[in-house]
Amino acid sequence: MDEVVTEFKSESQEILARLTALLEDLEEDPGRVNELDGYGQKVDRIMGGAMSLASAMDNDPLLNQIGACAGLCKTVGYRGSQIPEEQGGFAKAVIGLLLDMTEMLQTMVEKVGSEKNFDLSSPLYLTVVDRLKWVSEQFQDGTRSSLKIAGTQGTAKDFGENINDLLKRMGVS
C-alpha cells in the first residue's frame, strides 16, 4: 500500500503544480476564465484518487479531507468557468480563491503518509472557508457544477448544499 500512497502523492503534486501555473496565468488574464473547466477535470483526478485510497485505508481522515477539498476546487472551477466577461472582478476573486485552495491542497498532500488529518482551525484556513462561502453565494442559478452535459443545470441552492456537504467532510462546520 505504501507504493500506492507514494504514487498518489507524486501524481497529485505534479497535477497541483500544473494547476497552480494555470491559475497564475489566469490571474494575469481573467478573460480566459473558461479554462477553469480544465482545472476542474484535473483536480477531479486528485479527488478520485484520494477517495479511493481513503476507502482502502480504513477511511483515512486526511485522504477524506483531500478528497473533499479537491471536490470543492472542482465545483468552484466548473462554476467559475462560466463567469461572464463583464464580471471580471468576480472572476479574479474566484481565481484567487482557487489559488489559495490549491495551495491548501498541496499542503495536505505533502502530509500524506506522515499525519492523519489536517488542522483547518488556523485563521488562514478559516479565511479561505469564509471566502469560499461568499463565492458560493455569488454564483447565479443555472450555473453548472460539473462538466457540461446537454440539458443539465444546477441551482445556487444545489451548489450551496454541495459546498456545505464537502466542508463537513473536510471537518469544517
N, C-alpha and C positions, 0 to 999 in steps of 0.2 A: 504494500500500500504506500510505503514511503516514496517509491519511484513515481507513482501516480500523482501524489501530492506535489512532488518536485516538478513534474511536468506541468501540472496545473498552474503552479506558481510562476514558472518560467514563461509559459504561453500567455498568462494573464499580464505579466509585466511587459511583455512585447506589445500586446494589444493596447495596454494603457499608455505606453509611450507614444504609439501612433495616434491614439485618441487625443492625448494632450497636445501633440503637434497640430492636429486638425483644429482643435478648439482655439489654439493660439492664432492660427491663420484666420479663423472665422472672427476672432476678436478684432482683427485688423480690417476685415471686410464682412460685416454682418449681413450684407445683401446676399451672401451665399448661404444663408441660414438653412436653405432646403437640404444642404449636405448633412444636416443633423440626422436625417434618415439613416445614412450610412453609419453614423455614430451609434444609433440605436441598434442596428444589426450587429455591430461588432461587440458592443458591451453585452448584448444578449448571449454571446458565447461564454462570457465570464459567468453570467447569471446561471446558465445551464450547467456549466462545469461545477460551480460551487454547490448548487443544489444537489446534483448527482453525487458528488463526493460527500456532502453532509449526510445524505441518507445512507451511504455506505459506511460512514464512520459514526454510527450511533447519534445522528443528528447533531454533529459538531456545531456548537453555538457560533463560533467565528465564521465558519463556512456558511451557515444560515444567514448571518449578518451580511456577509459579502454578497450572497445571492439576492437578499432584499435590497441592498444598496445599489447593486447593478440593475435590479428591476426598476428602481426609482430613476436611475440615469437613463435607462432605455425609454421609459414612459415620457420623461421630460424631453428627451431627444426627439422622439417621434412627434410629440406635440409642438415642440419648438420649431421643427422643420416646416411648419405650416404658418408661421407668423408672417403676416402681410408686410410688404416692403415699407409701407408708411408707418409701421410700428418698430422702427429701427432701435429706439431706446429700449423697448421691451426685449427685442432680440439680443441686445448687448447684455441685459440683465440675466437672461436665460443662459447665454454662453458663459458668462462669469460664474453663475451658479454651477453649471456643469463642469467648469474647470475646477472649482473647489470640491465638488463631489467626486470628480475623477481623482483628485489628489488624495481625498479621504479613502477612496477605494484602493489606491496604491499603498497607502499606509496599512490598510487592513490586510492586503495580500502579502505584504512583507512579513507580517506577524504569523502567517500560516505555518504551522509546524512548531511554533515556539510559544504561542499563547492560545488560550481557549476562547477568549472573547475580546471585544474591542470596547473600550470605555468611551461612551458617547456623551459623558456628562461635562466635558470641558466646555468653557464658554465659546470657544472657536466652533466646535461641532454643533452646539445648540444654536448658534447664529446661522449656520448653514441650514439647519432644520427650519428655523423661522423663515428664512428666505425661500426655502422650498415650499412652505405652506403659502406664503404670499404669492409666489409664482403660480401655484396651482389654482389660486382664486382668480387669476388674471386671464386664464385661457377661456375662450368662448365655447358655448355649446356647439357640438358638431365637429369639434377638433378631435381627430382620431388619436388613439393612444398606442397604435401598433402600425405595422406595415399597411399600406393602402390595399384594401380588398374591396372590390366593387360592391356597392350597396351597404357598406357598414359605416356607422358613425357612433361616436360616443357622446356622452353629455358631460358637462362640467361636474355634475353630481357623481357620475360614474368615476371620473378622474379623481375627485376628492376622496371617494371611498377607497379607490385603489391606492392612493398615496397614504392614507391613514392605515390601511392594512399592511402595507410594506413597512411603514415606520414602526408599527407594533412588532413586526417580525425582526426588525433591527434592534428592538429593545427601547424604543422611544415612544412615549405616550402622547 
